[in-house]
Amino acid sequence: MAKHQKQHKHQEEDLPPAATAAPDTAAGDPGFGPDGKLRRKAYEAALRELHVELVKLQIWVQATGAKVCIVFEGRDGAGKGGTIKALAERVSPRVFRVVALPAPSEREKSQMYVQRYMPHLPAAGEVVVFDRSWYNRAGVERVMGFCTEEQAKGFLQAVPPVEKAIVDSGVILLKYWLEVSQEEQTRRLEDRIKDGRKLWKLSPMDLKSYSRWYDYSRARDAMFQATDTPWAPWYVAPSDDKRRARLNIIRHILRHVPYKEPEREKVKLPKRQDPGDYREPDYPWKFIGDTLATPAATP
């Protein structure tokens, strides 16, 4: 994969500092805990800077009509959802569209496999983020028996020229695989079982998939072998430290989309209009009750 990455790498010295910041290192750094994982405070500070850069990228995409497509794949519990949330939480959902398709309908099952994904590809001025993608066929469907071996192999043969056509149409296509260890996946899935806020993340399919680690490994290896191409390479992000993985992926995106900082006039709020004859109405507003305790006054 290294030779593909070299072909797609932009010159970092031409990019904004926050986009090219070197990955943090744990040795002797107070930003990391005893377990070597990035602390929340350090993570939030770094993410804030990257969010500023992502807004610049968004404005550039809108101004230039660029088309960006980002694909996230990985095992259950690898951290795709959290990474996508970190990527998209401070930008416009009308520009950064997150696509997470449900199970195909009967009509969609009768279509050419990639057909249901094509309408969601970006138009000019859009960034589309796929939370799982057409690669479902190479992973979940293949391992869990939702397609035949012949269909899976046919898909792997068909994908490279399809992605070549996507890239040749002017789309910047970035594909990320989040790689989680067996131990960390177990910890995260067990956490979903115990935490009532995360129950929605745990599906019967997750439990069935959990026991088939090496079947997924074989499917991943075959997918990389067939679809890691010069025009659409796979980039792998170790994700046991989910905060570090998010920062590394966002920095990587900023390096591989050739955006420029927009020129902006200094913004100043205009003066408010005079109230004139306006008077606050005597209306029985239905206020929401304050359910939080009021802090006691300090003497």
ChimeraX commands (.cxc) that place a marker at each C-alpha (Angstrom):
marker #1 position 0.00,0.00,0.00 radius 0.5
marker #1 position 2.93,2.38,0.57 radius 0.5
marker #1 position 3.53,2.99,-3.13 radius 0.5
marker #1 position -0.11,4.01,-3.61 radius 0.5
marker #1 position -0.02,6.41,-0.68 radius 0.5
marker #1 position 3.09,8.09,-2.06 radius 0.5
marker #1 position 1.36,8.73,-5.37 radius 0.5
marker #1 position -1.58,10.45,-3.65 radius 0.5
marker #1 position 0.34,12.54,-1.10 radius 0.5
marker #1 position 0.19,16.33,-1.45 radius 0.5
marker #1 position 3.15,18.51,-0.57 radius 0.5
marker #1 position 2.56,19.22,3.10 radius 0.5
marker #1 position 4.49,22.49,3.15 radius 0.5
marker #1 position 1.73,24.05,0.99 radius 0.5
marker #1 position -1.02,23.23,3.48 radius 0.5
marker #1 position -2.28,24.96,6.65 radius 0.5
marker #1 position -0.34,24.14,9.86 radius 0.5
marker #1 position -3.30,22.46,11.60 radius 0.5
marker #1 position -3.72,20.13,8.64 radius 0.5
marker #1 position -0.13,18.97,8.73 radius 0.5
marker #1 position 0.53,18.77,12.47 radius 0.5
marker #1 position 2.64,15.76,13.35 radius 0.5
marker #1 position 0.87,12.94,15.20 radius 0.5
marker #1 position 1.15,13.21,18.96 radius 0.5
marker #1 position 3.51,10.87,20.77 radius 0.5
marker #1 position 2.83,9.45,24.19 radius 0.5
marker #1 position 6.34,9.38,25.66 radius 0.5
marker #1 position 6.52,11.94,28.45 radius 0.5
marker #1 position 3.56,13.90,27.11 radius 0.5
marker #1 position 0.97,15.03,29.69 radius 0.5
marker #1 position -1.65,14.82,26.95 radius 0.5
marker #1 position -1.56,11.04,27.30 radius 0.5
marker #1 position -2.72,8.84,30.15 radius 0.5
marker #1 position -0.80,5.98,31.82 radius 0.5
marker #1 position -2.32,3.59,29.29 radius 0.5
marker #1 position -0.78,5.60,26.43 radius 0.5
marker #1 position -4.16,6.83,25.18 radius 0.5
marker #1 position -4.85,10.46,24.40 radius 0.5
marker #1 position -6.53,12.38,27.22 radius 0.5
marker #1 position -9.84,14.12,26.57 radius 0.5
marker #1 position -8.53,17.67,27.16 radius 0.5
marker #1 position -5.68,17.25,24.66 radius 0.5
marker #1 position -8.03,15.60,22.18 radius 0.5
marker #1 position -10.61,18.37,22.36 radius 0.5
marker #1 position -7.97,21.08,21.94 radius 0.5
marker #1 position -6.54,19.38,18.83 radius 0.5
marker #1 position -10.01,18.66,17.42 radius 0.5
marker #1 position -11.03,22.29,17.81 radius 0.5
marker #1 position -8.15,23.36,15.54 radius 0.5
marker #1 position -9.04,20.71,12.99 radius 0.5
marker #1 position -12.68,21.79,12.99 radius 0.5
marker #1 position -11.54,25.26,11.94 radius 0.5
marker #1 position -9.68,23.69,9.01 radius 0.5
marker #1 position -12.69,21.59,8.06 radius 0.5
marker #1 position -14.83,24.73,7.86 radius 0.5
marker #1 position -12.21,26.22,5.52 radius 0.5
marker #1 position -12.36,23.03,3.46 radius 0.5
marker #1 position -16.15,23.28,3.33 radius 0.5
marker #1 position -16.03,26.87,2.08 radius 0.5
marker #1 position -13.44,25.87,-0.54 radius 0.5
marker #1 position -15.59,22.96,-1.72 radius 0.5
marker #1 position -18.59,25.25,-2.11 radius 0.5
marker #1 position -16.60,27.97,-3.87 radius 0.5
marker #1 position -14.81,25.68,-6.32 radius 0.5
marker #1 position -17.51,23.06,-6.93 radius 0.5
marker #1 position -15.20,20.30,-5.76 radius 0.5
marker #1 position -16.59,16.81,-5.15 radius 0.5
marker #1 position -15.28,14.74,-2.24 radius 0.5
marker #1 position -16.33,11.19,-1.30 radius 0.5
marker #1 position -15.07,9.60,1.93 radius 0.5
marker #1 position -15.68,5.91,2.66 radius 0.5
marker #1 position -15.39,4.45,6.17 radius 0.5
marker #1 position -15.17,0.70,6.70 radius 0.5
marker #1 position -14.04,-1.55,9.54 radius 0.5
marker #1 position -15.23,-4.21,11.93 radius 0.5
marker #1 position -18.07,-3.65,14.38 radius 0.5
marker #1 position -16.78,-1.46,17.20 radius 0.5
marker #1 position -13.84,-0.11,15.21 radius 0.5
marker #1 position -14.97,3.49,15.75 radius 0.5
marker #1 position -16.52,4.49,12.42 radius 0.5
marker #1 position -19.49,6.30,13.97 radius 0.5
marker #1 position -17.42,8.35,16.41 radius 0.5
marker #1 position -14.96,9.32,13.69 radius 0.5
marker #1 position -17.74,10.44,11.37 radius 0.5
marker #1 position -19.35,12.45,14.18 radius 0.5
marker #1 position -16.04,14.17,14.95 radius 0.5
marker #1 position -15.56,14.91,11.25 radius 0.5
marker #1 position -19.02,16.33,10.60 radius 0.5
marker #1 position -20.17,17.93,13.86 radius 0.5
marker #1 position -18.97,21.48,13.08 radius 0.5
marker #1 position -19.73,21.69,9.36 radius 0.5
marker #1 position -22.97,22.11,7.44 radius 0.5
marker #1 position -24.98,18.89,6.90 radius 0.5
marker #1 position -26.06,20.37,3.57 radius 0.5
marker #1 position -22.44,20.25,2.39 radius 0.5
marker #1 position -21.10,17.31,4.41 radius 0.5
marker #1 position -23.75,14.64,3.80 radius 0.5
marker #1 position -23.47,11.45,5.84 radius 0.5
marker #1 position -24.90,8.40,4.06 radius 0.5
marker #1 position -25.74,5.25,6.06 radius 0.5
marker #1 position -28.04,3.12,3.94 radius 0.5
marker #1 position -30.44,0.60,5.50 radius 0.5
marker #1 position -30.81,-2.99,4.32 radius 0.5
marker #1 position -31.74,-3.08,0.61 radius 0.5
marker #1 position -35.37,-3.31,-0.44 radius 0.5
marker #1 position -36.59,-6.14,-2.66 radius 0.5
marker #1 position -36.35,-3.84,-5.67 radius 0.5
marker #1 position -32.79,-2.84,-4.77 radius 0.5
marker #1 position -31.81,-6.48,-4.38 radius 0.5
marker #1 position -32.71,-6.98,-8.04 radius 0.5
marker #1 position -30.51,-4.09,-9.21 radius 0.5
marker #1 position -26.87,-4.09,-10.15 radius 0.5
marker #1 position -25.21,-4.17,-6.74 radius 0.5
marker #1 position -23.52,-0.74,-6.69 radius 0.5
marker #1 position -26.56,0.94,-8.27 radius 0.5
marker #1 position -28.17,1.93,-4.96 radius 0.5
marker #1 position -25.03,3.80,-3.91 radius 0.5
marker #1 position -24.51,5.80,-7.10 radius 0.5
marker #1 position -27.29,8.41,-6.49 radius 0.5
marker #1 position -25.58,9.35,-3.23 radius 0.5
marker #1 position -22.22,10.26,-4.79 radius 0.5
marker #1 position -21.32,13.95,-4.44 radius 0.5
marker #1 position -22.35,16.64,-6.87 radius 0.5
marker #1 position -20.38,19.87,-7.20 radius 0.5
marker #1 position -19.87,21.58,-3.86 radius 0.5
marker #1 position -20.52,18.49,-1.73 radius 0.5
marker #1 position -18.64,16.17,0.60 radius 0.5
marker #1 position -20.32,12.79,1.00 radius 0.5
marker #1 position -19.31,10.53,3.89 radius 0.5
marker #1 position -20.31,6.86,3.65 radius 0.5
marker #1 position -20.82,5.09,6.98 radius 0.5
marker #1 position -20.26,1.72,5.35 radius 0.5
marker #1 position -20.57,1.63,1.61 radius 0.5
marker #1 position -20.66,-0.62,-1.42 radius 0.5
marker #1 position -17.94,-2.60,0.38 radius 0.5
marker #1 position -20.67,-4.24,2.47 radius 0.5
marker #1 position -20.61,-6.95,-0.18 radius 0.5
marker #1 position -16.93,-7.61,0.41 radius 0.5
marker #1 position -17.36,-7.78,4.18 radius 0.5
marker #1 position -20.65,-8.33,6.01 radius 0.5
marker #1 position -22.52,-9.87,3.11 radius 0.5
marker #1 position -19.71,-12.24,2.20 radius 0.5
marker #1 position -18.96,-13.38,5.76 radius 0.5
marker #1 position -22.57,-13.70,6.89 radius 0.5
marker #1 position -23.76,-15.46,3.74 radius 0.5
marker #1 position -25.99,-12.69,2.36 radius 0.5
marker #1 position -24.36,-13.16,-1.03 radius 0.5
marker #1 position -22.70,-16.08,-2.77 radius 0.5
marker #1 position -18.94,-16.47,-3.16 radius 0.5
marker #1 position -19.38,-15.92,-6.89 radius 0.5
marker #1 position -21.20,-12.63,-6.23 radius 0.5
marker #1 position -18.50,-11.47,-3.80 radius 0.5
marker #1 position -15.69,-12.31,-6.22 radius 0.5
marker #1 position -17.55,-10.66,-9.09 radius 0.5
marker #1 position -17.99,-7.54,-6.98 radius 0.5
marker #1 position -14.27,-7.36,-6.21 radius 0.5
marker #1 position -13.47,-7.60,-9.91 radius 0.5
marker #1 position -16.03,-4.92,-10.83 radius 0.5
marker #1 position -15.19,-2.31,-8.17 radius 0.5
marker #1 position -11.79,-1.02,-9.42 radius 0.5
marker #1 position -13.08,0.14,-12.85 radius 0.5
marker #1 position -16.20,1.64,-11.21 radius 0.5
marker #1 position -14.02,3.61,-8.79 radius 0.5
marker #1 position -11.76,4.61,-11.70 radius 0.5
marker #1 position -14.81,6.09,-13.41 radius 0.5
marker #1 position -15.76,7.92,-10.19 radius 0.5
marker #1 position -12.30,9.41,-9.82 radius 0.5
marker #1 position -12.06,10.26,-13.54 radius 0.5
marker #1 position -15.32,12.23,-13.18 radius 0.5
marker #1 position -13.52,14.59,-10.80 radius 0.5
marker #1 position -14.40,13.08,-7.42 radius 0.5
marker #1 position -11.73,13.02,-4.71 radius 0.5
marker #1 position -12.25,9.50,-3.34 radius 0.5
marker #1 position -10.75,8.58,0.05 radius 0.5
marker #1 position -11.22,5.11,1.57 radius 0.5
marker #1 position -10.47,4.42,5.24 radius 0.5
marker #1 position -10.32,1.12,7.07 radius 0.5
marker #1 position -10.38,1.41,10.88 radius 0.5
marker #1 position -8.39,-1.45,12.37 radius 0.5
marker #1 position -9.32,-2.47,15.91 radius 0.5
marker #1 position -7.74,-5.28,17.96 radius 0.5
marker #1 position -9.69,-8.28,19.25 radius 0.5
marker #1 position -9.26,-7.13,22.86 radius 0.5
marker #1 position -10.47,-3.58,22.21 radius 0.5
marker #1 position -13.42,-4.76,20.13 radius 0.5
marker #1 position -14.47,-7.05,22.99 radius 0.5
marker #1 position -14.20,-4.19,25.48 radius 0.5
marker #1 position -16.31,-1.87,23.31 radius 0.5
marker #1 position -19.02,-4.42,22.59 radius 0.5
marker #1 position -19.26,-5.35,26.26 radius 0.5
marker #1 position -19.57,-1.64,27.04 radius 0.5
marker #1 position -22.51,-1.42,24.64 radius 0.5
marker #1 position -24.23,-4.26,26.51 radius 0.5
marker #1 position -23.79,-2.52,29.88 radius 0.5
marker #1 position -24.45,1.09,28.86 radius 0.5
marker #1 position -28.11,1.91,28.24 radius 0.5
marker #1 position -27.08,4.86,26.04 radius 0.5
marker #1 position -25.35,2.51,23.61 radius 0.5
marker #1 position -27.87,-0.32,23.33 radius 0.5
marker #1 position -28.98,0.96,19.93 radius 0.5
marker #1 position -25.44,0.32,18.66 radius 0.5
marker #1 position -25.67,-3.40,19.46 radius 0.5
marker #1 position -27.53,-5.47,16.88 radius 0.5
marker #1 position -28.03,-9.22,16.60 radius 0.5
marker #1 position -25.73,-9.04,13.57 radius 0.5
marker #1 position -22.94,-7.61,15.75 radius 0.5
marker #1 position -23.16,-10.64,18.04 radius 0.5
marker #1 position -23.10,-13.08,15.12 radius 0.5
marker #1 position -20.19,-11.25,13.53 radius 0.5
marker #1 position -18.18,-11.14,16.75 radius 0.5
marker #1 position -17.43,-14.86,16.72 radius 0.5
marker #1 position -16.19,-14.78,13.11 radius 0.5
marker #1 position -13.08,-12.66,13.53 radius 0.5
marker #1 position -10.87,-14.61,11.15 radius 0.5
marker #1 position -13.55,-14.92,8.48 radius 0.5
marker #1 position -13.67,-11.11,8.51 radius 0.5
marker #1 position -9.88,-10.99,8.40 radius 0.5
marker #1 position -9.85,-13.15,5.26 radius 0.5
marker #1 position -12.57,-11.01,3.69 radius 0.5
marker #1 position -10.64,-7.82,4.52 radius 0.5
marker #1 position -7.44,-9.23,3.05 radius 0.5
marker #1 position -9.18,-10.22,-0.18 radius 0.5
marker #1 position -10.81,-6.79,-0.39 radius 0.5
marker #1 position -7.48,-5.00,-0.02 radius 0.5
marker #1 position -5.82,-7.29,-2.53 radius 0.5
marker #1 position -8.46,-6.57,-5.17 radius 0.5
marker #1 position -9.39,-2.91,-4.55 radius 0.5
marker #1 position -6.28,-1.15,-3.18 radius 0.5
marker #1 position -5.54,0.65,-6.46 radius 0.5
marker #1 position -3.38,3.64,-7.45 radius 0.5
marker #1 position -6.50,5.72,-8.15 radius 0.5
marker #1 position -8.43,4.65,-5.00 radius 0.5
marker #1 position -6.04,3.29,-2.34 radius 0.5
marker #1 position -7.07,2.05,1.08 radius 0.5
marker #1 position -5.76,3.94,4.09 radius 0.5
marker #1 position -5.61,2.03,7.38 radius 0.5
marker #1 position -6.08,3.77,10.73 radius 0.5
marker #1 position -5.28,1.81,13.93 radius 0.5
marker #1 position -8.23,2.68,16.17 radius 0.5
marker #1 position -7.66,1.13,19.60 radius 0.5
marker #1 position -7.09,4.72,20.76 radius 0.5
marker #1 position -10.23,6.14,19.20 radius 0.5
marker #1 position -9.38,9.78,19.93 radius 0.5
marker #1 position -5.99,9.51,18.27 radius 0.5
marker #1 position -7.53,7.68,15.32 radius 0.5
marker #1 position -10.07,10.47,14.77 radius 0.5
marker #1 position -7.41,13.16,14.79 radius 0.5
marker #1 position -5.12,11.17,12.47 radius 0.5
marker #1 position -7.91,10.53,9.97 radius 0.5
marker #1 position -9.09,14.15,9.90 radius 0.5
marker #1 position -5.50,15.35,9.43 radius 0.5
marker #1 position -5.11,12.84,6.62 radius 0.5
marker #1 position -8.27,14.11,4.90 radius 0.5
marker #1 position -7.04,17.70,5.18 radius 0.5
marker #1 position -3.73,16.68,3.59 radius 0.5
marker #1 position -5.41,14.91,0.69 radius 0.5
marker #1 position -7.99,17.52,-0.27 radius 0.5
marker #1 position -6.11,20.46,-1.83 radius 0.5
marker #1 position -8.22,23.19,-0.21 radius 0.5
marker #1 position -7.07,26.75,0.31 radius 0.5
marker #1 position -8.03,29.14,3.09 radius 0.5
marker #1 position -10.78,31.45,1.82 radius 0.5
marker #1 position -10.34,35.20,1.73 radius 0.5
marker #1 position -12.85,36.83,4.05 radius 0.5
marker #1 position -13.78,40.40,4.75 radius 0.5
marker #1 position -13.79,41.43,8.39 radius 0.5
marker #1 position -17.24,40.78,9.80 radius 0.5
marker #1 position -18.93,43.39,12.01 radius 0.5
marker #1 position -22.43,43.10,13.39 radius 0.5
marker #1 position -24.74,45.86,12.17 radius 0.5
marker #1 position -26.56,48.16,14.58 radius 0.5
marker #1 position -29.94,46.86,15.72 radius 0.5
marker #1 position -33.04,48.79,14.70 radius 0.5
marker #1 position -34.75,51.09,17.23 radius 0.5
marker #1 position -37.81,49.54,18.93 radius 0.5
marker #1 position -40.10,52.29,17.68 radius 0.5
marker #1 position -43.64,51.61,18.90 radius 0.5
marker #1 position -42.96,47.91,19.69 radius 0.5
marker #1 position -43.98,46.77,23.18 radius 0.5
marker #1 position -43.48,43.32,24.71 radius 0.5
marker #1 position -46.88,41.53,24.67 radius 0.5
marker #1 position -48.69,40.54,27.83 radius 0.5
marker #1 position -48.88,36.92,26.72 radius 0.5
marker #1 position -49.11,33.74,28.85 radius 0.5
marker #1 position -45.91,32.15,27.56 radius 0.5
marker #1 position -45.66,28.41,28.25 radius 0.5
marker #1 position -42.12,28.33,29.60 radius 0.5
marker #1 position -40.28,25.07,30.10 radius 0.5
marker #1 position -39.56,24.51,33.76 radius 0.5
marker #1 position -35.96,24.68,34.98 radius 0.5
marker #1 position -35.23,21.20,36.35 radius 0.5
marker #1 position -31.65,21.99,37.43 radius 0.5
marker #1 position -30.80,23.11,40.91 radius 0.5
marker #1 position -29.83,26.78,41.19 radius 0.5
marker #1 position -26.30,27.13,42.59 radius 0.5
marker #1 position -26.21,28.57,46.08 radius 0.5
marker #1 position -24.93,32.12,46.23 radius 0.5
marker #1 position -21.39,32.49,47.50 radius 0.5
marker #1 position -21.32,34.69,50.62 radius 0.5
marker link #1:1,2 radius 0.2
marker link #1:2,3 radius 0.2
marker link #1:3,4 radius 0.2
marker link #1:4,5 radius 0.2
marker link #1:5,6 radius 0.2
marker link #1:6,7 radius 0.2
marker link #1:7,8 radius 0.2
marker link #1:8,9 radius 0.2
marker link #1:9,10 radius 0.2
marker link #1:10,11 radius 0.2
marker link #1:11,12 radius 0.2
marker link #1:12,13 radius 0.2
marker link #1:13,14 radius 0.2
marker link #1:14,15 radius 0.2
marker link #1:15,16 radius 0.2
marker link #1:16,17 radius 0.2
marker link #1:17,18 radius 0.2
marker link #1:18,19 radius 0.2
marker link #1:19,20 radius 0.2
marker link #1:20,21 radius 0.2
marker link #1:21,22 radius 0.2
marker link #1:22,23 radius 0.2
marker link #1:23,24 radius 0.2
marker link #1:24,25 radius 0.2
marker link #1:25,26 radius 0.2
marker link #1:26,27 radius 0.2
marker link #1:27,28 radius 0.2
marker link #1:28,29 radius 0.2
marker link #1:29,30 radius 0.2
marker link #1:30,31 radius 0.2
marker link #1:31,32 radius 0.2
marker link #1:32,33 radius 0.2
marker link #1:33,34 radius 0.2
marker link #1:34,35 radius 0.2
marker link #1:35,36 radius 0.2
marker link #1:36,37 radius 0.2
marker link #1:37,38 radius 0.2
marker link #1:38,39 radius 0.2
marker link #1:39,40 radius 0.2
marker link #1:40,41 radius 0.2
marker link #1:41,42 radius 0.2
marker link #1:42,43 radius 0.2
marker link #1:43,44 radius 0.2
marker link #1:44,45 radius 0.2
marker link #1:45,46 radius 0.2
marker link #1:46,47 radius 0.2
marker link #1:47,48 radius 0.2
marker link #1:48,49 radius 0.2
marker link #1:49,50 radius 0.2
marker link #1:50,51 radius 0.2
marker link #1:51,52 radius 0.2
marker link #1:52,53 radius 0.2
marker link #1:53,54 radius 0.2
marker link #1:54,55 radius 0.2
marker link #1:55,56 radius 0.2
marker link #1:56,57 radius 0.2
marker link #1:57,58 radius 0.2
marker link #1:58,59 radius 0.2
marker link #1:59,60 radius 0.2
marker link #1:60,61 radius 0.2
marker link #1:61,62 radius 0.2
marker link #1:62,63 radius 0.2
marker link #1:63,64 radius 0.2
marker link #1:64,65 radius 0.2
marker link #1:65,66 radius 0.2
marker link #1:66,67 radius 0.2
marker link #1:67,68 radius 0.2
marker link #1:68,69 radius 0.2
marker link #1:69,70 radius 0.2
marker link #1:70,71 radius 0.2
marker link #1:71,72 radius 0.2
marker link #1:72,73 radius 0.2
marker link #1:73,74 radius 0.2
marker link #1:74,75 radius 0.2
marker link #1:75,76 radius 0.2
marker link #1:76,77 radius 0.2
marker link #1:77,78 radius 0.2
marker link #1:78,79 radius 0.2
marker link #1:79,80 radius 0.2
marker link #1:80,81 radius 0.2
marker link #1:81,82 radius 0.2
marker link #1:82,83 radius 0.2
marker link #1:83,84 radius 0.2
marker link #1:84,85 radius 0.2
marker link #1:85,86 radius 0.2
marker link #1:86,87 radius 0.2
marker link #1:87,88 radius 0.2
marker link #1:88,89 radius 0.2
marker link #1:89,90 radius 0.2
marker link #1:90,91 radius 0.2
marker link #1:91,92 radius 0.2
marker link #1:92,93 radius 0.2
marker link #1:93,94 radius 0.2
marker link #1:94,95 radius 0.2
marker link #1:95,96 radius 0.2
marker link #1:96,97 radius 0.2
marker link #1:97,98 radius 0.2
marker link #1:98,99 radius 0.2
marker link #1:99,100 radius 0.2
marker link #1:100,101 radius 0.2
marker link #1:101,102 radius 0.2
marker link #1:102,103 radius 0.2
marker link #1:103,104 radius 0.2
marker link #1:104,105 radius 0.2
marker link #1:105,106 radius 0.2
marker link #1:106,107 radius 0.2
marker link #1:107,108 radius 0.2
marker link #1:108,109 radius 0.2
marker link #1:109,110 radius 0.2
marker link #1:110,111 radius 0.2
marker link #1:111,112 radius 0.2
marker link #1:112,113 radius 0.2
marker link #1:113,114 radius 0.2
marker link #1:114,115 radius 0.2
marker link #1:115,116 radius 0.2
marker link #1:116,117 radius 0.2
marker link #1:117,118 radius 0.2
marker link #1:118,119 radius 0.2
marker link #1:119,120 radius 0.2
marker link #1:120,121 radius 0.2
marker link #1:121,122 radius 0.2
marker link #1:122,123 radius 0.2
marker link #1:123,124 radius 0.2
marker link #1:124,125 radius 0.2
marker link #1:125,126 radius 0.2
marker link #1:126,127 radius 0.2
marker link #1:127,128 radius 0.2
marker link #1:128,129 radius 0.2
marker link #1:129,130 radius 0.2
marker link #1:130,131 radius 0.2
marker link #1:131,132 radius 0.2
marker link #1:132,133 radius 0.2
marker link #1:133,134 radius 0.2
marker link #1:134,135 radius 0.2
marker link #1:135,136 radius 0.2
marker link #1:136,137 radius 0.2
marker link #1:137,138 radius 0.2
marker link #1:138,139 radius 0.2
marker link #1:139,140 radius 0.2
marker link #1:140,141 radius 0.2
marker link #1:141,142 radius 0.2
marker link #1:142,143 radius 0.2
marker link #1:143,144 radius 0.2
marker link #1:144,145 radius 0.2
marker link #1:145,146 radius 0.2
marker link #1:146,147 radius 0.2
marker link #1:147,148 radius 0.2
marker link #1:148,149 radius 0.2
marker link #1:149,150 radius 0.2
marker link #1:150,151 radius 0.2
marker link #1:151,152 radius 0.2
marker link #1:152,153 radius 0.2
marker link #1:153,154 radius 0.2
marker link #1:154,155 radius 0.2
marker link #1:155,156 radius 0.2
marker link #1:156,157 radius 0.2
marker link #1:157,158 radius 0.2
marker link #1:158,159 radius 0.2
marker link #1:159,160 radius 0.2
marker link #1:160,161 radius 0.2
marker link #1:161,162 radius 0.2
marker link #1:162,163 radius 0.2
marker link #1:163,164 radius 0.2
marker link #1:164,165 radius 0.2
marker link #1:165,166 radius 0.2
marker link #1:166,167 radius 0.2
marker link #1:167,168 radius 0.2
marker link #1:168,169 radius 0.2
marker link #1:169,170 radius 0.2
marker link #1:170,171 radius 0.2
marker link #1:171,172 radius 0.2
marker link #1:172,173 radius 0.2
marker link #1:173,174 radius 0.2
marker link #1:174,175 radius 0.2
marker link #1:175,176 radius 0.2
marker link #1:176,177 radius 0.2
marker link #1:177,178 radius 0.2
marker link #1:178,179 radius 0.2
marker link #1:179,180 radius 0.2
marker link #1:180,181 radius 0.2
marker link #1:181,182 radius 0.2
marker link #1:182,183 radius 0.2
marker link #1:183,184 radius 0.2
marker link #1:184,185 radius 0.2
marker link #1:185,186 radius 0.2
marker link #1:186,187 radius 0.2
marker link #1:187,188 radius 0.2
marker link #1:188,189 radius 0.2
marker link #1:189,190 radius 0.2
marker link #1:190,191 radius 0.2
marker link #1:191,192 radius 0.2
marker link #1:192,193 radius 0.2
marker link #1:193,194 radius 0.2
marker link #1:194,195 radius 0.2
marker link #1:195,196 radius 0.2
marker link #1:196,197 radius 0.2
marker link #1:197,198 radius 0.2
marker link #1:198,199 radius 0.2
marker link #1:199,200 radius 0.2
marker link #1:200,201 radius 0.2
marker link #1:201,202 radius 0.2
marker link #1:202,203 radius 0.2
marker link #1:203,204 radius 0.2
marker link #1:204,205 radius 0.2
marker link #1:205,206 radius 0.2
marker link #1:206,207 radius 0.2
marker link #1:207,208 radius 0.2
marker link #1:208,209 radius 0.2
marker link #1:209,210 radius 0.2
marker link #1:210,211 radius 0.2
marker link #1:211,212 radius 0.2
marker link #1:212,213 radius 0.2
marker link #1:213,214 radius 0.2
marker link #1:214,215 radius 0.2
marker link #1:215,216 radius 0.2
marker link #1:216,217 radius 0.2
marker link #1:217,218 radius 0.2
marker link #1:218,219 radius 0.2
marker link #1:219,220 radius 0.2
marker link #1:220,221 radius 0.2
marker link #1:221,222 radius 0.2
marker link #1:222,223 radius 0.2
marker link #1:223,224 radius 0.2
marker link #1:224,225 radius 0.2
marker link #1:225,226 radius 0.2
marker link #1:226,227 radius 0.2
marker link #1:227,228 radius 0.2
marker link #1:228,229 radius 0.2
marker link #1:229,230 radius 0.2
marker link #1:230,231 radius 0.2
marker link #1:231,232 radius 0.2
marker link #1:232,233 radius 0.2
marker link #1:233,234 radius 0.2
marker link #1:234,235 radius 0.2
marker link #1:235,236 radius 0.2
marker link #1:236,237 radius 0.2
marker link #1:237,238 radius 0.2
marker link #1:238,239 radius 0.2
marker link #1:239,240 radius 0.2
marker link #1:240,241 radius 0.2
marker link #1:241,242 radius 0.2
marker link #1:242,243 radius 0.2
marker link #1:243,244 radius 0.2
marker link #1:244,245 radius 0.2
marker link #1:245,246 radius 0.2
marker link #1:246,247 radius 0.2
marker link #1:247,248 radius 0.2
marker link #1:248,249 radius 0.2
marker link #1:249,250 radius 0.2
marker link #1:250,251 radius 0.2
marker link #1:251,252 radius 0.2
marker link #1:252,253 radius 0.2
marker link #1:253,254 radius 0.2
marker link #1:254,255 radius 0.2
marker link #1:255,256 radius 0.2
marker link #1:256,257 radius 0.2
marker link #1:257,258 radius 0.2
marker link #1:258,259 radius 0.2
marker link #1:259,260 radius 0.2
marker link #1:260,261 radius 0.2
marker link #1:261,262 radius 0.2
marker link #1:262,263 radius 0.2
marker link #1:263,264 radius 0.2
marker link #1:264,265 radius 0.2
marker link #1:265,266 radius 0.2
marker link #1:266,267 radius 0.2
marker link #1:267,268 radius 0.2
marker link #1:268,269 radius 0.2
marker link #1:269,270 radius 0.2
marker link #1:270,271 radius 0.2
marker link #1:271,272 radius 0.2
marker link #1:272,273 radius 0.2
marker link #1:273,274 radius 0.2
marker link #1:274,275 radius 0.2
marker link #1:275,276 radius 0.2
marker link #1:276,277 radius 0.2
marker link #1:277,278 radius 0.2
marker link #1:278,279 radius 0.2
marker link #1:279,280 radius 0.2
marker link #1:280,281 radius 0.2
marker link #1:281,282 radius 0.2
marker link #1:282,283 radius 0.2
marker link #1:283,284 radius 0.2
marker link #1:284,285 radius 0.2
marker link #1:285,286 radius 0.2
marker link #1:286,287 radius 0.2
marker link #1:287,288 radius 0.2
marker link #1:288,289 radius 0.2
marker link #1:289,290 radius 0.2
marker link #1:290,291 radius 0.2
marker link #1:291,292 radius 0.2
marker link #1:292,293 radius 0.2
marker link #1:293,294 radius 0.2
marker link #1:294,295 radius 0.2
marker link #1:295,296 radius 0.2
marker link #1:296,297 radius 0.2
marker link #1:297,298 radius 0.2
marker link #1:298,299 radius 0.2
view
